[in-house]
Amino acid sequence: PAGVSFRVCEVTDMAPEPFDVIVTLGTMEHMDDPGAFLRHVAMLAADEGDILITCPHFINLRGFVWMAFALTLDVPVSLTDLHFIHPWQMEEWAKDAGVRVLEMKSCDQIRGNGSDLPRDFDKRLRNALRDASLPNDRVDQYIAHLDKLTQHLQNIGNDYRLDGATALYRLTR
């Protein structure tokens, strides 16, 4: 459409100019300094422009396990994620960048709490434990537990629904 432009580039190389919508998908968790990244992105947003950000979300079964490994055992479940971004951090970074979080929604429930979770962790946990030189001979037992747990959560409906594995934040000035 006329008046619409798309750019695929290194955002930190862009000079400040007003964009109505800025979309960054799955990038902040890989940045050395997510707060500085958001401050730069905020400078590029028009006064009433939207900044849409997705990143992994950890308020779910997947996140509880992931964070337990990372924070108690210093075992990374992902070798590429530098940061585990939580809603309270996004709120702090947004405030520091002069923008605010208008809403946060999660998606990807199937990976956060559902049938994709055991398959995802079957690979991730074995690799994480191996990389940390820890035994992984009981991963099968844990995956079987996760499988039963996710089936139970699906059977009981929305009464105990946890957030999905991906967060979508909408920020503006």
N, C-alpha and C positions, 0 to 999 in steps of 0.2 A: 504494500500500500504506500501511497505517497506520504512523505513525511516520516516514515518509519525507517530507522537504520539499526542494523545489528553489527556489533563488533566482537570479534574474538581476538583477545589480546592480553598482554600482561597489564593488569589494571593499574599497577603502581607506576607504569610508564605514561599513563594518560594525564593530560593537563586537566585541571578542574573545568568542567562544563556541565550544565544542567541536563541530566537524563531523567525522563519521567519514570522509567522502570529500570532497575538494575537487578539482574538475576545471577546468583552465584550458587552453584550446585555442588555440594560435597567438596568444598575447597578449604574452608576455614580450619578444619581439624588438621590440615597438612601444613599450615602456615607457621613460621617461626614465632610470629607475634600476632595472634588473631585480633587483638584489640587495635593494634596499629593498622592492620588490614581494614578493619571496619571503619576506623577514622578516615582513611583514604577514600573508601567507597562512599562514605557519607558526604564527603566534599563533592562527589560527582553527582549526587542526587539533587533534583530540582526541589524547590521549597515544599511542594506537596507530592513529591515523587515517592514511589515505593521501592524498597530494597527487599528482595525476596532471597532468603538464604535457606538452604537445606544442609543438614549435617547429621551425623549419627546421633541417636537419642538413647539415653541410658535409664529411663524410668520405665523399665520393663524387665522381664526375666533375663533376657539377654544382657541387659545393662547391669543387673545386680551381679551376675556371674562375672562379667567382664571387669567390672570395677573391683570386685573382690580379688581377682587375680592381679590386677594392676596395683592396687593400693596396699594389699597385705603381703603379696609374694614378690612384687616388682617383676611380674611376668606379663609382658605385653601380649595381648591377644591379637593385635594388629601391629605389624612392623612399620606401617606407613602413617598411621595416625599419631601425630605429635601431641594432640590435646583431646581430652574428653569433655566436650562442650555440654554444659547443663544450662537450663533456663535461667538460673540466677546469674550465671556468668554472662550470658547474652544480654540480660538486662543491665548489668554493670557496664559492659563494653558499649552498649547502645547509649547509655547516659553519658559516658565519657566522650562519645563521638558526636554528641549533640542531636541524637535521634532517639526514638522510643520504640519499644516493641508494641505494636498494635494488637497482634495476636500470634499465638503459637498453636500449631496443630501437629499431631503426629500421624504418621501413616506407616504402612508396611508392618501391620499387626502380625501377619503370618510369620515374619522373621523375628519379630520382637517377642512374641509369646505363643506362636502357633506352630504348625506342622513343619515349617522350614527351619525352625530353631534347632532341633536336634541334628539335622543334616549339616547346618552351618557350623555348629560347635563340634561335630564329629571331626571335621578337618582342622578347625582353628585350635581346639584344645590340644590335640595330638601335636601339632606343630609348635604351639607355645611351650608346652611342657618339654618337648624334645629340645627346642632352642635354649631352654633354661637348664638343660641337663637334669631334668626331674623325671621320675618314672611316669609313664602314661599307660601302664598295663591295666588300669582300672577305668579308663575312659569309657569302655563299652558299658560298664555298669552305670556310670553317670548318664550316658546318652539314653539308656533304657529308662532311667528315672525321668529325664527331661521329656522323653516321648510320652510317658504316662501322665506327667504333669500338664503338658500342653494339651493332651487329649481331654483331661479333666476340665481344664479351663474352657475349652471349646464346648464341652457338654453342659456346663453350668450357665452359659450365656453371658450377658453383659454385667451381671452383678459384681464380678471381680475383674473386669477388664482393665488391663494395664495399657500404657501407651505403646505405640508402635516403635519400630527400630529407627525410623527416620523422623526428624523434626523439620517442620517448615515454619520459619519465622517471617512475619511481615513487619517491617520497620518503616518509620517515616519521621519527618521532623515534627 
